[in-house]
Amino acid sequence: MAYDRGMIQPKRKHPTAPESETDLLRIHLLSQEHDDENWEFRSWLKQNPPIKSMASSMR
Protein backbone atom coordinates (compact mmCIF):
# COMPACT_ATOMS: atom_id res chain seq x y z
CA MET A 1 0.00 0.00 0.00
CA ALA A 2 1.45 3.34 -1.00
CA TYR A 3 1.85 6.18 1.47
CA ASP A 4 -0.80 8.86 1.24
CA ARG A 5 -0.14 12.23 2.93
CA GLY A 6 -3.68 12.22 4.34
CA MET A 7 -3.20 8.87 6.05
CA ILE A 8 -2.48 8.76 9.75
CA GLN A 9 0.60 6.69 10.43
CA PRO A 10 0.12 4.08 13.17
CA LYS A 11 2.13 4.61 16.31
CA ARG A 12 4.67 1.85 16.59
CA LYS A 13 5.54 0.46 19.96
CA HIS A 14 9.21 -0.08 20.50
CA PRO A 15 9.98 -3.39 22.17
CA THR A 16 11.45 -3.02 25.61
CA ALA A 17 13.49 -5.49 27.59
CA PRO A 18 11.88 -6.73 30.77
CA GLU A 19 13.38 -5.29 33.92
CA SER A 20 15.68 -7.59 35.85
CA GLU A 21 14.88 -8.37 39.45
CA THR A 22 17.69 -7.20 41.73
CA ASP A 23 16.23 -7.88 45.18
CA LEU A 24 18.01 -11.06 46.32
CA LEU A 25 15.33 -11.98 48.85
CA ARG A 26 12.61 -11.70 46.20
CA ILE A 27 14.68 -13.79 43.77
CA HIS A 28 15.10 -16.46 46.44
CA LEU A 29 11.37 -16.50 47.25
CA LEU A 30 10.40 -16.67 43.57
CA SER A 31 12.81 -19.54 42.97
CA GLN A 32 11.26 -21.46 45.87
CA GLU A 33 7.73 -20.81 44.57
CA HIS A 34 8.68 -22.17 41.14
CA ASP A 35 10.97 -24.98 42.29
CA ASP A 36 8.94 -27.79 40.66
CA GLU A 37 8.64 -25.87 37.41
CA ASN A 38 12.36 -25.08 37.42
CA TRP A 39 13.27 -28.71 38.10
CA GLU A 40 11.09 -29.91 35.19
CA PHE A 41 12.68 -27.37 32.86
CA ARG A 42 16.24 -28.29 33.92
CA SER A 43 15.42 -31.97 33.38
CA TRP A 44 14.01 -31.22 29.94
CA LEU A 45 17.14 -29.22 29.05
CA LYS A 46 19.37 -32.13 30.01
CA GLN A 47 17.38 -34.44 27.74
CA ASN A 48 17.14 -31.90 24.89
CA PRO A 49 20.37 -29.90 24.71
CA PRO A 50 20.33 -26.78 22.51
CA ILE A 51 21.24 -27.38 18.88
CA LYS A 52 24.66 -26.02 17.96
CA SER A 53 24.67 -23.50 15.17
CA MET A 54 25.93 -24.61 11.75
CA ALA A 55 28.86 -22.17 11.97
CA SER A 56 30.22 -23.65 15.19
CA SER A 57 29.86 -27.24 13.95
CA MET A 58 31.85 -26.50 10.76
CA ARG A 59 35.00 -25.44 12.62
MMTF fields as JSON, N, C-alpha, C and O atoms, coordinates in Angstrom:
{
  "mmtfVersion": "1.0.0",
  "mmtfProducer": "UNKNOWN",
  "numBonds": 235,
  "numAtoms": 236,
  "numGroups": 59,
  "numChains": 1,
  "numModels": 1,
  "chainsPerModel": [1],
  "groupsPerChain": [59],
  "chainIdList": ["A"],
  "bondAtomList": [4, 2, 8, 6, 12, 10, 16, 14, 20, 18, 24, 22, 28, 26, 32, 30, 36, 34, 40, 38, 44, 42, 48, 46, 52, 50, 56, 54, 60, 58, 64, 62, 68, 66, 72, 70, 76, 74, 80, 78, 84, 82, 88, 86, 92, 90, 96, 94, 100, 98, 104, 102, 108, 106, 112, 110, 116, 114, 120, 118, 124, 122, 128, 126, 132, 130, 136, 134, 140, 138, 144, 142, 148, 146, 152, 150, 156, 154, 160, 158, 164, 162, 168, 166, 172, 170, 176, 174, 180, 178, 184, 182, 188, 186, 192, 190, 196, 194, 200, 198, 204, 202, 208, 206, 212, 210, 216, 214, 220, 218, 224, 222, 228, 226, 232, 230],
  "bondOrderList": [1, 1, 1, 1, 1, 1, 1, 1, 1, 1, 1, 1, 1, 1, 1, 1, 1, 1, 1, 1, 1, 1, 1, 1, 1, 1, 1, 1, 1, 1, 1, 1, 1, 1, 1, 1, 1, 1, 1, 1, 1, 1, 1, 1, 1, 1, 1, 1, 1, 1, 1, 1, 1, 1, 1, 1, 1, 1],
  "groupList": [{"groupName": "MET", "atomNameList": ["N", "CA", "C", "O"], "elementList": ["N", "C", "C", "O"], "formalChargeList": [0, 0, 0, 0], "bondAtomList": [1, 0, 2, 1, 3, 2], "bondOrderList": [1, 1, 2], "singleLetterCode": "M", "chemCompType": "L-PEPTIDE LINKING"}, {"groupName": "ALA", "atomNameList": ["N", "CA", "C", "O"], "elementList": ["N", "C", "C", "O"], "formalChargeList": [0, 0, 0, 0], "bondAtomList": [1, 0, 2, 1, 3, 2], "bondOrderList": [1, 1, 2], "singleLetterCode": "A", "chemCompType": "L-PEPTIDE LINKING"}, {"groupName": "TYR", "atomNameList": ["N", "CA", "C", "O"], "elementList": ["N", "C", "C", "O"], "formalChargeList": [0, 0, 0, 0], "bondAtomList": [1, 0, 2, 1, 3, 2], "bondOrderList": [1, 1, 2], "singleLetterCode": "Y", "chemCompType": "L-PEPTIDE LINKING"}, {"groupName": "ASP", "atomNameList": ["N", "CA", "C", "O"], "elementList": ["N", "C", "C", "O"], "formalChargeList": [0, 0, 0, 0], "bondAtomList": [1, 0, 2, 1, 3, 2], "bondOrderList": [1, 1, 2], "singleLetterCode": "D", "chemCompType": "L-PEPTIDE LINKING"}, {"groupName": "ARG", "atomNameList": ["N", "CA", "C", "O"], "elementList": ["N", "C", "C", "O"], "formalChargeList": [0, 0, 0, 0], "bondAtomList": [1, 0, 2, 1, 3, 2], "bondOrderList": [1, 1, 2], "singleLetterCode": "R", "chemCompType": "L-PEPTIDE LINKING"}, {"groupName": "GLY", "atomNameList": ["N", "CA", "C", "O"], "elementList": ["N", "C", "C", "O"], "formalChargeList": [0, 0, 0, 0], "bondAtomList": [1, 0, 2, 1, 3, 2], "bondOrderList": [1, 1, 2], "singleLetterCode": "G", "chemCompType": "PEPTIDE LINKING"}, {"groupName": "ILE", "atomNameList": ["N", "CA", "C", "O"], "elementList": ["N", "C", "C", "O"], "formalChargeList": [0, 0, 0, 0], "bondAtomList": [1, 0, 2, 1, 3, 2], "bondOrderList": [1, 1, 2], "singleLetterCode": "I", "chemCompType": "L-PEPTIDE LINKING"}, {"groupName": "GLN", "atomNameList": ["N", "CA", "C", "O"], "elementList": ["N", "C", "C", "O"], "formalChargeList": [0, 0, 0, 0], "bondAtomList": [1, 0, 2, 1, 3, 2], "bondOrderList": [1, 1, 2], "singleLetterCode": "Q", "chemCompType": "L-PEPTIDE LINKING"}, {"groupName": "PRO", "atomNameList": ["N", "CA", "C", "O"], "elementList": ["N", "C", "C", "O"], "formalChargeList": [0, 0, 0, 0], "bondAtomList": [1, 0, 2, 1, 3, 2], "bondOrderList": [1, 1, 2], "singleLetterCode": "P", "chemCompType": "L-PEPTIDE LINKING"}, {"groupName": "LYS", "atomNameList": ["N", "CA", "C", "O"], "elementList": ["N", "C", "C", "O"], "formalChargeList": [0, 0, 0, 0], "bondAtomList": [1, 0, 2, 1, 3, 2], "bondOrderList": [1, 1, 2], "singleLetterCode": "K", "chemCompType": "L-PEPTIDE LINKING"}, {"groupName": "HIS", "atomNameList": ["N", "CA", "C", "O"], "elementList": ["N", "C", "C", "O"], "formalChargeList": [0, 0, 0, 0], "bondAtomList": [1, 0, 2, 1, 3, 2], "bondOrderList": [1, 1, 2], "singleLetterCode": "H", "chemCompType": "L-PEPTIDE LINKING"}, {"groupName": "THR", "atomNameList": ["N", "CA", "C", "O"], "elementList": ["N", "C", "C", "O"], "formalChargeList": [0, 0, 0, 0], "bondAtomList": [1, 0, 2, 1, 3, 2], "bondOrderList": [1, 1, 2], "singleLetterCode": "T", "chemCompType": "L-PEPTIDE LINKING"}, {"groupName": "GLU", "atomNameList": ["N", "CA", "C", "O"], "elementList": ["N", "C", "C", "O"], "formalChargeList": [0, 0, 0, 0], "bondAtomList": [1, 0, 2, 1, 3, 2], "bondOrderList": [1, 1, 2], "singleLetterCode": "E", "chemCompType": "L-PEPTIDE LINKING"}, {"groupName": "SER", "atomNameList": ["N", "CA", "C", "O"], "elementList": ["N", "C", "C", "O"], "formalChargeList": [0, 0, 0, 0], "bondAtomList": [1, 0, 2, 1, 3, 2], "bondOrderList": [1, 1, 2], "singleLetterCode": "S", "chemCompType": "L-PEPTIDE LINKING"}, {"groupName": "LEU", "atomNameList": ["N", "CA", "C", "O"], "elementList": ["N", "C", "C", "O"], "formalChargeList": [0, 0, 0, 0], "bondAtomList": [1, 0, 2, 1, 3, 2], "bondOrderList": [1, 1, 2], "singleLetterCode": "L", "chemCompType": "L-PEPTIDE LINKING"}, {"groupName": "ASN", "atomNameList": ["N", "CA", "C", "O"], "elementList": ["N", "C", "C", "O"], "formalChargeList": [0, 0, 0, 0], "bondAtomList": [1, 0, 2, 1, 3, 2], "bondOrderList": [1, 1, 2], "singleLetterCode": "N", "chemCompType": "L-PEPTIDE LINKING"}, {"groupName": "TRP", "atomNameList": ["N", "CA", "C", "O"], "elementList": ["N", "C", "C", "O"], "formalChargeList": [0, 0, 0, 0], "bondAtomList": [1, 0, 2, 1, 3, 2], "bondOrderList": [1, 1, 2], "singleLetterCode": "W", "chemCompType": "L-PEPTIDE LINKING"}, {"groupName": "PHE", "atomNameList": ["N", "CA", "C", "O"], "elementList": ["N", "C", "C", "O"], "formalChargeList": [0, 0, 0, 0], "bondAtomList": [1, 0, 2, 1, 3, 2], "bondOrderList": [1, 1, 2], "singleLetterCode": "F", "chemCompType": "L-PEPTIDE LINKING"}],
  "groupTypeList": [0, 1, 2, 3, 4, 5, 0, 6, 7, 8, 9, 4, 9, 10, 8, 11, 1, 8, 12, 13, 12, 11, 3, 14, 14, 4, 6, 10, 14, 14, 13, 7, 12, 10, 3, 3, 12, 15, 16, 12, 17, 4, 13, 16, 14, 9, 7, 15, 8, 8, 6, 9, 13, 0, 1, 13, 13, 0, 4],
  "groupIdList": [1, 2, 3, 4, 5, 6, 7, 8, 9, 10, 11, 12, 13, 14, 15, 16, 17, 18, 19, 20, 21, 22, 23, 24, 25, 26, 27, 28, 29, 30, 31, 32, 33, 34, 35, 36, 37, 38, 39, 40, 41, 42, 43, 44, 45, 46, 47, 48, 49, 50, 51, 52, 53, 54, 55, 56, 57, 58, 59],
  "secStructList": [7, 7, 7, 7, 6, 6, 1, 7, 7, 7, 7, 7, 7, 7, 7, 7, 7, 7, 7, 7, 7, 7, 7, 2, 2, 2, 2, 2, 2, 2, 2, 2, 2, 6, 2, 2, 2, 2, 2, 2, 2, 2, 2, 2, 2, 2, 2, 1, 7, 7, 7, 7, 7, 2, 2, 2, 2, 6, 7],
  "xCoordList": [0.852, 0.0, 0.898, 1.814, 0.643, 1.45, 1.093, -0.023, 2.051, 1.847, 1.029, 1.314, 0.035, -0.804, -0.651, -0.785, -0.373, -0.138, -1.31, -1.111, -2.505, -3.68, -3.844, -4.65, -3.082, -3.203, -2.508, -1.461, -3.093, -2.477, -1.589, -2.041, -0.338, 0.596, 0.348, 0.183, 0.319, 0.119, 1.324, 2.466, 1.044, 2.132, 2.72, 2.005, 4.011, 4.673, 5.247, 5.897, 4.985, 5.541, 6.931, 7.144, 7.858, 9.214, 9.318, 8.909, 9.858, 9.978, 10.941, 11.971, 10.598, 11.452, 11.857, 11.096, 13.022, 13.488, 12.828, 12.652, 12.464, 11.877, 12.922, 14.118, 12.459, 13.38, 13.862, 13.1, 15.109, 15.68, 15.421, 15.528, 15.083, 14.881, 16.241, 17.137, 16.405, 17.688, 17.606, 18.637, 16.405, 16.227, 16.5, 15.723, 17.603, 18.01, 16.994, 16.806, 16.347, 15.328, 14.153, 13.649, 13.726, 12.608, 12.995, 12.178, 14.215, 14.681, 14.639, 14.2, 15.096, 15.099, 13.67, 13.402, 12.764, 11.371, 10.72, 10.004, 10.966, 10.4, 10.942, 10.209, 12.231, 12.81, 12.191, 11.978, 11.901, 11.256, 9.826, 9.381, 9.111, 7.733, 7.669, 6.703, 8.691, 8.683, 9.657, 10.119, 9.963, 10.967, 10.603, 11.453, 9.35, 8.935, 9.047, 9.536, 8.584, 8.645, 10.096, 10.425, 10.95, 12.36, 13.023, 13.825, 12.685, 13.266, 12.853, 13.684, 11.568, 11.089, 11.813, 12.184, 12.008, 12.684, 14.144, 14.643, 14.837, 16.236, 16.348, 17.274, 15.417, 15.416, 15.194, 15.848, 14.275, 14.005, 15.244, 15.582, 15.929, 17.137, 18.227, 18.927, 18.362, 19.372, 19.066, 19.979, 17.786, 17.38, 17.381, 17.52, 17.23, 17.144, 18.114, 17.693, 19.401, 20.368, 20.146, 19.671, 20.489, 20.33, 21.122, 22.195, 20.579, 21.244, 22.37, 22.166, 23.54, 24.664, 24.398, 23.783, 24.86, 24.669, 25.544, 26.544, 25.175, 25.929, 27.367, 28.307, 27.529, 28.857, 29.811, 30.975, 29.331, 30.221, 30.517, 31.579, 29.614, 29.858, 30.783, 31.297, 31.005, 31.847, 33.306, 34.146, 33.632, 35.003, 35.865, 37.056],
  "yCoordList": [-1.175, 0.0, 1.239, 1.349, 2.124, 3.339, 4.33, 4.33, 5.164, 6.184, 7.324, 7.813, 7.737, 8.862, 9.92, 9.612, 11.165, 12.228, 12.405, 12.865, 12.059, 12.222, 11.087, 11.181, 10.017, 8.867, 9.143, 9.789, 8.656, 8.765, 7.539, 6.4, 7.795, 6.693, 6.06, 6.776, 4.734, 4.082, 4.319, 4.371, 4.461, 4.609, 3.23, 2.284, 3.13, 1.845, 1.781, 2.71, 0.656, 0.457, -0.127, -1.077, 0.439, -0.079, -1.178, -0.986, -2.318, -3.393, -2.984, -2.358, -3.339, -3.024, -4.318, -5.286, -4.324, -5.493, -5.499, -4.449, -6.688, -6.732, -6.321, -6.554, -5.723, -5.291, -6.509, -7.446, -6.492, -7.588, -7.358, -6.239, -8.432, -8.365, -8.289, -9.069, -7.364, -7.204, -7.477, -7.564, -7.614, -7.883, -9.369, -10.225, -9.67, -11.059, -11.871, -13.057, -11.262, -11.977, -12.352, -13.473, -11.423, -11.705, -12.791, -13.657, -12.758, -13.789, -15.154, -16.138, -15.206, -16.46, -16.983, -18.166, -16.093, -16.5, -16.98, -17.982, -16.271, -16.671, -18.026, -18.842, -18.257, -19.543, -20.679, -21.769, -20.435, -21.461, -21.721, -22.868, -20.663, -20.805, -21.631, -22.36, -21.517, -22.167, -23.342, -23.715, -23.919, -24.975, -26.181, -26.689, -26.64, -27.793, -27.485, -28.297, -26.303, -25.867, -25.779, -26.214, -25.212, -25.077, -26.44, -26.647, -27.37, -28.709, -29.407, -30.032, -29.302, -29.91, -29.319, -30.043, -28.009, -27.366, -27.791, -28.07, -27.842, -28.286, -29.717, -30.045, -30.581, -31.973, -32.044, -32.819, -31.237, -31.216, -30.757, -31.319, -29.716, -29.216, -30.294, -30.402, -31.072, -32.128, -33.187, -33.759, -33.445, -34.438, -33.87, -34.619, -32.566, -31.903, -30.731, -29.576, -31.012, -29.903, -28.993, -29.448, -27.717, -26.777, -27.258, -27.845, -27.002, -27.381, -26.388, -25.175, -26.901, -26.019, -25.39, -25.999, -24.181, -23.504, -24.168, -24.807, -24.022, -24.606, -24.065, -24.803, -22.777, -22.168, -22.807, -23.052, -23.076, -23.651, -25.112, -25.601, -25.825, -27.237, -27.42, -28.519, -26.383, -26.495, -26.184, -26.302, -25.793, -25.443, -26.665, -26.55],
  "zCoordList": [0.0, 0.0, 0.0, 0.816, -0.875, -1.002, 0.1, 0.62, 0.441, 1.472, 0.896, -0.197, 1.617, 1.239, 2.334, 3.518, 1.941, 2.929, 3.889, 5.013, 3.483, 4.343, 5.343, 6.268, 5.158, 6.054, 7.386, 7.433, 8.435, 9.752, 9.941, 9.825, 10.23, 10.428, 11.799, 12.786, 11.87, 13.173, 14.076, 13.619, 15.356, 16.314, 16.556, 16.885, 16.393, 16.586, 17.988, 18.468, 18.624, 19.957, 19.81, 19.056, 20.525, 20.505, 21.557, 22.702, 21.173, 22.168, 23.277, 23.026, 24.473, 25.606, 26.305, 26.332, 26.85, 27.586, 28.962, 29.58, 29.434, 30.774, 31.815, 31.639, 32.871, 33.918, 34.691, 34.924, 35.08, 35.851, 37.332, 37.835, 38.009, 39.455, 40.129, 39.806, 41.055, 41.731, 43.224, 43.891, 43.757, 45.18, 45.429, 45.006, 46.115, 46.316, 47.11, 46.837, 48.074, 48.85, 47.95, 48.014, 47.124, 46.202, 45.199, 44.886, 44.698, 43.768, 44.445, 43.85, 45.683, 46.439, 46.636, 46.428, 47.037, 47.248, 45.951, 45.948, 44.854, 43.57, 43.119, 42.561, 43.367, 42.971, 43.777, 43.246, 45.058, 45.869, 45.404, 45.371, 45.046, 44.567, 43.283, 43.06, 42.445, 41.14, 41.074, 39.995, 42.231, 42.29, 41.411, 40.68, 41.478, 40.661, 39.171, 38.385, 38.806, 37.412, 36.929, 35.826, 37.773, 37.417, 37.262, 36.351, 38.158, 38.099, 36.801, 36.143, 36.431, 35.191, 33.979, 33.056, 33.989, 32.865, 32.774, 31.684, 33.923, 33.919, 33.432, 32.69, 33.839, 33.376, 31.873, 31.176, 31.383, 29.939, 29.176, 28.134, 29.71, 29.045, 28.968, 27.961, 30.012, 30.014, 28.956, 28.361, 28.726, 27.736, 26.326, 25.359, 26.195, 24.895, 24.84, 24.909, 24.719, 24.708, 23.495, 22.454, 23.631, 22.509, 21.289, 21.422, 20.116, 18.877, 18.594, 18.651, 18.294, 17.955, 16.602, 15.726, 16.445, 15.173, 14.107, 14.434, 12.859, 11.748, 11.721, 11.426, 12.031, 11.968, 12.981, 12.665, 14.183, 15.191, 14.906, 15.291, 14.246, 13.953, 12.744, 12.537, 11.952, 10.755, 11.055, 10.163, 12.273, 12.62, 12.761, 13.052]
}
